[in-house]
């Protein structure tokens, strides 16, 4: 796959909710109350039905999940990790959050190399940041504690709440522990096609 590929996908989980609602099923995430109810023998107006369908449409739209996927984001960039961290992704990764009341989940799947430790450092961790901040609900990490070791595959997840409905920037950083550093730190060295998957959900 070419470097820095971005894909955005809407998943209509609300459509499933509608089917289950019509079938009389009531999962916890498929609760919606329509404004008009009817009993046997009563007349039904088109305006009442339209209002009900409008309510369902609004609810379905609110349940939709937006995925933004970036592939091959590291491209073998080599950095020196220090306690204040260094950015390892070369692809500029952004997403536009659609709603203020949703959460953001970011899953990272890639090959990492912690480099060669120095100055008393005994490990390097990789972390995802949105607008410079780690996840406030889940702050996932990929940790490497072997100096000079071969690259290894890692997958981790971070979750944010409270982000505004606006454009946001995602970065992957490498941080050395203690007061030391680590040289030749890489992500996706050799362009093996690691993914960064950004999901907006309720």
ABEGO torsion letter per residue (X at the ends): XBBGBBBBBBBBAAAAAAAAAAAGBBBAAABBBBABBBBBGBBBBAAAAAAAAAAAAAAAAAABBBBBBBBGAAGGBBBBBBAAEBBABABBBBBBBABAABBBBBBBBBBBBAEBBBGGBABBBBBBBBGGBBBAABBBBBBBABBGBBBBBBBBBBBBBGBBBBBBBBBBBBBBBEABBBBGBBBGBGGAGBBBBBBBBX
